[in-house]
Amino acid sequence: MKNDLSFEAIASNILSNKKFNKISLETHHGMSRMDHSLKVARYVYNISKKLHLDYESATRAAILHDFFTNDELCGTKGFAELVVHPSIALANAKGEFNLNEIETNAIETHMFPASLKFPKYKESWVLSLVDKTISTVELFQHKFKYT
């Protein structure tokens, strides 16, 4: 049986990566893309553990699901950004880390159905649903700030 890994143990290798840390400078839903990714990853970690899924792969994918800078979008905006960014994030993740099949599928399908790539694994579905839920809350909080 696999050792019970903490969120911090899973995240540490990724968080020490210089290229990955550039997303801390990117704005995303009124916060940094890093903060968004870590928020999604913490929920994915907890849910995946409770469901007895491969929580290590699910958590790594969640941390890496938005691993791109705005410059890499080359001016892509709106719906096109929703469709394109998973491929960029996956390419960046593969360039910096060794990914397994679950991690690869979860990153490339986290925008289903916009991306039209179908999630194959339960871990991929968890990431997709958690990201949509958290993104919706973040967008509402950012757009409708109470003063």
C-alpha positions, 0 to 999 in steps of 0.5 A: 500500500502507498504511503499516506502523503500530505498535500505539502509532500505532493506539492513540494516538487512542483512548487520549487520549480522556477518556471511553475512559479511564474504563474504566481505573477499572473492574474486569474479570477481576481487572484494569482493563477498560483493561488487559484491552482492551489485552492483547486488542488487542496479540494481535489486532494481532500475529495480524492482521498475520501473517494479512495482515488489516486489522490497523488496523481489527482493533486499533481494534475490539479496544481498543474492544470493552469500552468501557463502565462498570459503571454503563452496565450498569444492574445487568445481571449474569451471562449478560445482561451477556455479551449486552448489553455489546457494544451498549453498547460499540459505542454508546460507540465510535460516539459518540466515534470514526468506525468503519468496517464491520469495526470495527463488526462486530467490536465488536458480534459479539465475544461470538458466539455469546452475542450471536447476532450473527454475525461477518462478517469475519476480523478479527471472528473474530480479536477474538472468539477472542482475547477468549475465550482471554484472558478464560478465562486471566484468569478462571482466574488471578483465581479460582484465585490461588496463595498 
